[in-house]
Amino acid sequence: GAGVSQSPSNKVTEKGKDVELRCDPISGHTALYWYRQSLGQGLEFLIYFQGNSAPDKSGLPSDRFSAERTGGSVSTLTIQRTQQEDSAVYLCASLGTGRNYGYTFGSGTRLTVV
Amino acid sequence: SQQGEEDPQALSIQEGENATMNCSYKTSINNLQWYRQNSGRGLVHLILIRSNEREKHSGRLRVTLDTSKKSSSLLITASRAADTASYFCATLRGDSNYQLIWGAGTKLIIKP
C-alpha cells in the first residue's frame, strides 16, 4: 500500500484479556519495527524484523509480548494477559533498503487497559 | 535506553517567529533524523542528515549537525500554527544497521 497501515486505531480492553495489534507495512519494505510510546514520552523499541532473519526481540518488556511477521509482510503484535501499564500507543514503522532513509510510521494503535 | 536528548522539552513562540530545537547524543552515528508527531500518533519523517554532512535544508526547515559536539539543531523559520507538534530526533548508531535511538522530544506550541 501507499503507507503503513495499523489496526485497530483504538482498542479498549479489560485487564487480563489478550489483544492483537496489526501492522501492514509498505509493500516491498523489508524492515519492520514495533515501538511503544507512553503519554508524553519518547519511543520505546520493542521488536525489529528484517527479511527472513531472526527478529530482534530485545525490546519486548515481558514474555506476555510476542510478535510475528508472516510472509515478510503483515505483522501482528500480541499482548497476553494485558495489564494497565500496557496502556500506550503502539507504533509500527517500515523501512526500505539502505540506511539513509527515513522510516515511515503508521498512525498507531492507542491501547487502553481498564 | 534513550540516547538522544532534545532541549528544550517545551517551547512556545508566536506565529512568524523562528523555532530552534536541539538534540544531543552519545555514540558515533551514521545519520540523525528529525520527526514530527501530531496529537500523539504517527510520526512523520522530516529530514535526515548524514554523519558527514553539516547542514541540510528542506523548505522552512534547517538542520545542522556537529559531530564533534555530538549535537544537532532543527530550525523552523517563519513558524505557523500548523507547526504545533512534538519534534523528535533519532540517531542511527554507527555500529548498527537498523537501531534508531530516540529522544523524548520537544513539544512546540505556536501561538497565533
Interface residues (C-beta under 8 A of the other chain):
Chain A: V4 A31 Y33 Y35 Q37 L39 Q41 G42 L43 F45 Y48 Q50 D56 V89 L91 A93 L95 R99 N100 Y101 G102 Y103 T104 F105 G106 S107 G108 R110
Chain B: Q2 G4 N30 N31 Q33 Y35 G40 R41 G42 L43 V44 H45 L46 I47 L48 R50 F88 A90 L92 N97 Y98 Q99 L100 W102 G103 A104 G105
